[in-house]
Amino acid sequence: MKTFLRHVAVALCLFSPLGGVQAQSWPAKPITIVVPFPPGGATDVMARLFAPEIEREVGKPVVVENRVGAGGTIGTQYVARADSDGHTFLWGTIATHGIGPNIYRKLPYDAVKDFVPVIKAVDQPYVLVAHPSVGVKNVDELISKAKADPGTVSAGNAGLGTGAHMFMEKFQNDTGATVLHVPYKGAGPAMVDLLGGQLNIAFDVILTTAPYIQEKRLVPLAVTSAERSPRLPEVPTLQEAGIGNFVAVGWNGLFAPAGTPAAAVDGINAAMNKALQSEAIRNRLLSDGSMPGGGSPQEFQHFIEQELKTWGEVARQAGVTLD
C-alpha cells in the first residue's frame, strides 16, 4: 500500500502545475524581445542596447525582433497572443501602454489584462525642434507663426498614437496653436523628411535629435522634461518657455504576456536592474539624453496606471480617436 501511494504521489507531482514542464529551470530556450517599431529608431536602439546585458545574465541568446505597423499595435498584439512560457517579451513604450489604449476604438489587445509589467527601462525626454527654413528660434515665435496661419506649420510624428503625435496634441491644447499633423511609419522616416525640409517641426527624443542640433541642421526650441537635459543644457524646458505645466517624457519598458511564470518575470527584472546599475550603461544613457529606469514589476504597474490616466485626459481634450 505504501509503495502504491508513493507512485501516486510521484504522478501527481509530475502533472501538477508545480511539476513537469513548469518545474524545469528557466530559460529553456532563446528569448525574443519584440520591438513594435522599425529598426533604427530610439525604441529599437534601446532594446538592442539591453539585449546583450540580459543574455549575459540569463545564459541564453536574446533576439530582438521588429514587428512594425499601426503605431506599434501589430507587434504589441503579437506578444499579447504569444505563449506565456517566459520566452517572449515586448519592448513597450508610452505609445503601446499609455497612449494607444486611450485613442484606439478597437485596440487588438488590453494593455492591462493581456500583459505583466516587468520593468521600466528608461525615460526619454523629447525635444521640440524646427527645420532652419521655418525661421523660428524659440517657442513663442513658433506659437505666433502657427496661430497666424493655422494648419500651415507641418508637424511630423512616428505614427498616429505615438508619443510624438500626442505631445504635439498636448502642445496644441496648452497653447491654442494649430499645426498640420503628418504621420509616418516610424520616427526614422519622419526625421529624414524633417532634415530635408519637407516637414517644419517635430517632437523627437533627444537621443536621435542631439547630433543634428549640434550640426545646426535642426533648431532646438524646448525640451519636454521637468528639468533641462544634461545633453542639451542650453535648451529651455517647455515650462521655462511659458507652457504651463507641460511635462511629458517617452519611456521604454519590458512586458510579458499575461500568465508568464513569476520566475521569468523576476529573472528578466533582475537582469535589467543589474544592467541599469552598470556604470557603462548609465553613462551611455545619460550621454544620449535618456534617464535610467529600474525598480520592481509592481512599481512599473503603478506607473502604467498613472500614464493611462494622464494620456486619457489629453486624448479627450484633443478629441483624438482612431479605428
C-alpha positions in Angstrom: 0.0 0.0 0.0 2.8 2.4 0.9 4.5 1.6 -2.5 1.3 2.4 -4.3 0.9 5.7 -2.5 4.5 6.7 -3.4 3.8 6.0 -7.1 0.6 8.2 -6.9 2.5 11.0 -5.2 5.2 11.0 -7.9 2.5 11.0 -10.7 0.7 13.9 -9.1 3.9 15.9 -8.8 4.7 15.3 -12.5 1.4 16.5 -13.7 0.7 19.3 -11.2 1.3 23.0 -12.0 4.4 22.9 -9.9 5.8 19.8 -11.6 6.5 18.7 -15.2 7.5 21.4 -17.7 6.9 24.3 -15.3 9.4 22.8 -12.8 12.1 23.0 -15.3 14.7 25.7 -15.0 14.1 29.0 -16.9 15.0 29.9 -19.5 14.8 26.7 -21.5 15.4 28.3 -24.9 16.4 31.6 -26.6 14.4 34.7 -25.6 12.7 37.0 -28.1 12.2 40.7 -27.4 9.7 42.1 -29.8 10.1 45.8 -30.8 6.8 47.1 -32.3 8.6 49.9 -34.2 11.1 50.0 -37.2 14.8 49.3 -36.9 17.0 52.4 -36.3 14.5 54.4 -34.1 15.1 55.2 -30.5 13.0 52.3 -29.2 14.9 49.8 -31.3 18.2 51.3 -30.2 17.3 50.9 -26.6 16.2 47.3 -26.9 19.4 46.4 -28.7 21.4 48.1 -26.0 20.0 46.0 -23.3 19.6 42.6 -25.1 23.2 41.6 -24.6 23.0 42.5 -21.0 20.0 40.3 -20.4 21.7 37.5 -22.4 24.8 37.7 -20.2 22.7 37.3 -17.1 20.2 34.6 -18.1 22.6 32.5 -20.1 20.5 32.1 -23.2 20.5 34.0 -26.6 18.3 37.1 -26.6 17.0 38.1 -30.1 15.4 41.4 -30.9 12.7 41.2 -33.5 11.0 44.1 -35.2 7.2 43.7 -35.8 6.0 47.1 -37.1 2.8 48.9 -38.1 -0.3 50.6 -36.8 1.5 52.8 -34.3 3.0 49.9 -32.5 -0.2 47.8 -32.2 0.8 45.0 -34.5 3.9 43.9 -32.6 2.1 44.5 -29.2 -0.8 42.3 -30.3 1.7 39.6 -31.3 3.2 39.5 -27.9 -0.2 39.6 -26.2 -1.1 36.4 -28.1 2.3 34.7 -27.7 3.0 31.7 -25.5 3.3 32.8 -21.9 6.2 30.5 -21.2 8.6 33.2 -20.3 10.5 33.3 -23.6 8.7 36.2 -25.4 8.7 39.8 -24.2 7.6 43.1 -25.5 9.8 46.2 -25.6 6.8 48.5 -24.9 6.5 52.3 -24.9 4.3 55.2 -24.0 2.5 54.5 -27.3 1.7 50.9 -26.6 0.8 51.2 -22.9 0.0 54.8 -22.2 -1.5 56.5 -25.3 -2.8 53.7 -27.6 -5.3 52.3 -25.1 -6.9 55.8 -24.8 -7.3 56.6 -28.5 -8.0 53.3 -30.5 -11.6 52.3 -30.6 -10.8 48.7 -31.3 -7.4 48.0 -29.9 -6.5 44.4 -30.5 -5.1 44.0 -27.0 -5.8 45.0 -23.5 -2.9 47.0 -22.1 -3.7 45.9 -18.5 -5.2 42.4 -18.8 -3.0 41.0 -21.5 0.4 41.8 -20.1 2.5 41.6 -17.0 4.7 44.7 -16.5 8.3 43.6 -15.9 10.4 46.8 -15.6 10.6 50.4 -16.8 13.9 50.6 -18.6 14.4 54.2 -19.5 12.8 57.6 -19.5 13.4 59.5 -22.8 12.7 63.3 -22.7 11.8 64.7 -26.1 12.9 68.0 -27.7 10.8 70.2 -29.9 12.8 71.0 -33.0 12.3 73.0 -36.2 13.9 73.0 -39.6 16.1 76.1 -40.0 13.9 77.2 -43.0 10.9 77.7 -40.7 12.7 80.8 -39.3 11.7 80.4 -35.6 14.2 80.5 -32.8 12.0 79.9 -29.8 8.6 78.6 -28.7 7.0 82.0 -28.7 7.9 82.6 -32.3 6.6 79.1 -33.3 3.3 79.7 -31.5 2.9 83.1 -33.2 3.6 81.6 -36.6 1.2 78.7 -36.1 -1.6 81.0 -34.8 -1.1 83.5 -37.7 -1.8 80.9 -40.3 -3.4 77.8 -38.7 -2.6 74.4 -40.2 0.3 75.5 -42.3 3.1 74.5 -39.9 3.6 70.8 -40.6 4.5 68.6 -37.6 5.8 65.1 -38.3 5.5 62.1 -36.0 6.4 58.4 -35.8 2.7 57.5 -36.4 -0.7 58.3 -35.1 -0.9 57.5 -31.4 2.8 57.7 -30.8 4.4 59.9 -28.2 5.5 62.5 -30.8 1.9 62.7 -32.0 0.3 63.1 -28.6 2.9 65.5 -27.3 2.0 67.8 -30.2 -1.7 67.4 -29.4 -0.9 68.4 -25.8 1.1 71.4 -27.2 -1.9 72.5 -29.2 -4.2 72.0 -26.2 -1.9 74.1 -24.0 -1.1 76.9 -26.4 -4.0 77.3 -28.8 -1.7 76.8 -31.8 -2.9 74.7 -34.7 -0.5 72.5 -36.7 -0.8 70.1 -39.5 -0.1 66.5 -38.3 1.9 64.3 -40.7 2.1 60.7 -39.5 4.9 58.4 -40.7 5.7 54.7 -40.2 8.3 55.3 -37.6 10.5 58.0 -36.3 13.3 57.3 -38.8 11.3 58.2 -41.9 9.9 61.3 -40.2 13.4 62.5 -39.3 14.5 62.1 -42.9 11.8 64.5 -44.1 12.4 66.9 -41.3 16.1 67.1 -42.1 15.2 67.6 -45.8 12.8 70.5 -45.0 9.7 68.7 -46.1 8.5 69.0 -42.5 8.6 72.1 -40.4 8.7 70.8 -36.8 8.6 67.7 -34.6 8.9 66.3 -31.2 11.5 63.6 -31.0 13.7 62.0 -28.4 17.0 63.7 -27.6 18.8 60.5 -28.4 18.2 60.9 -32.2 18.0 64.7 -32.5 21.0 65.9 -30.5 23.6 65.1 -33.3 21.5 67.1 -35.8 21.2 70.0 -33.4 24.9 70.1 -32.9 25.4 70.1 -36.7 22.9 73.1 -36.9 20.7 71.0 -39.1 17.8 71.4 -36.6 16.9 74.3 -34.3 16.0 73.2 -30.7 13.1 75.1 -29.2 12.4 73.3 -25.8 12.7 70.0 -24.0 9.7 68.2 -22.6 11.2 67.2 -19.2 10.7 69.0 -15.9 14.4 70.0 -15.9 16.9 70.8 -18.6 18.7 67.9 -20.2 22.4 67.4 -19.5 22.7 66.5 -23.1 21.2 69.9 -24.2 21.8 72.2 -21.3 21.3 75.4 -23.3 17.8 74.4 -24.4 14.9 75.5 -22.0 12.1 73.3 -20.8 8.6 74.0 -22.2 7.7 75.2 -18.7 10.5 77.7 -18.8 9.2 78.7 -22.2 5.9 79.6 -20.5 3.8 76.5 -21.4 2.0 75.9 -18.1 2.8 72.5 -16.6 3.9 70.8 -19.7 6.0 67.8 -18.6 5.9 64.6 -20.7 8.6 62.0 -21.4 8.7 59.0 -23.6 9.6 55.7 -21.9 10.6 52.2 -22.7 9.8 49.1 -20.6 9.6 45.3 -20.8 6.3 43.5 -20.7 5.4 39.8 -20.7 2.2 38.1 -21.9 -0.3 37.5 -19.1 0.3 34.3 -17.4 4.0 34.3 -17.7 5.6 32.5 -14.8 6.9 34.6 -12.0 10.4 33.0 -12.4 10.7 34.5 -15.9 9.3 37.9 -14.9 11.6 38.1 -11.9 14.6 36.8 -13.8 14.3 39.5 -16.5 13.6 42.1 -13.9 16.8 41.2 -12.0 18.9 41.1 -15.2 17.6 44.6 -16.2 18.1 46.1 -12.8 21.7 44.8 -12.8 22.3 46.3 -16.2 20.8 49.6 -15.1 23.3 49.8 -12.2 26.2 49.3 -14.6 28.3 52.4 -14.9 28.8 51.8 -18.6 25.1 51.5 -19.3 24.2 54.5 -17.1 26.8 56.7 -18.8 25.6 55.6 -22.2 22.0 56.5 -21.4 22.9 59.9 -19.8 25.1 60.8 -22.7 22.2 60.1 -25.1 19.8 62.3 -23.1 17.9 59.3 -21.5 17.4 58.6 -17.8 17.9 55.1 -16.4 14.8 53.4 -15.0 14.6 50.3 -12.8 12.5 49.0 -9.9 10.1 46.3 -9.3 7.3 44.9 -11.6 4.8 46.3 -9.0 6.3 49.8 -9.3 6.1 49.6 -13.1 2.4 48.5 -12.8 1.6 51.6 -10.8 3.4 53.8 -13.3 1.4 52.4 -16.2 -1.9 53.1 -14.3 -0.9 56.7 -14.0 0.2 57.0 -17.6 -3.2 55.7 -18.8 -5.0 58.3 -16.8 -2.7 61.2 -18.0 -3.0 60.4 -21.7 -6.6 59.6 -21.5 -7.2 63.2 -20.4 -5.1 64.6 -23.2 -6.9 62.4 -25.8 -10.3 63.6 -24.5 -9.3 67.2 -24.7 -7.9 66.9 -28.2 -10.8 64.7 -29.4 -8.3 62.1 -30.7 -9.8 58.7 -31.6 -8.5 56.1 -34.1 -10.0 53.0 -35.7 
